[in-house]
């Protein structure tokens, strides 16, 4: 099984794992007991994780549909508008 770092580099880290890894990075940075070099590495890792999470969320948003009731009472699926609103 590949490590989280390898999965991230391969772009294969699932959303939940990426969020957990990002939380761990933030926690490590907030503790403030690392060297400057290690802090920079953690920051860079955090940026990659945040981008991964953002990309996965954008992808999921593109797959969300809303049901619209037509005048004849039938329902049809319609892509969620770009504003993210269902109304």
Secondary structure, DSSP 8 states (H G I E B T S, - for coil): ---HHHHHHTT---HHHHHHHHHHHHHHHHH--S-HHHHHHHHHHHHHHHHHHHHHHHHHHHH-EEEEE-TTS-EEEEE--TT----
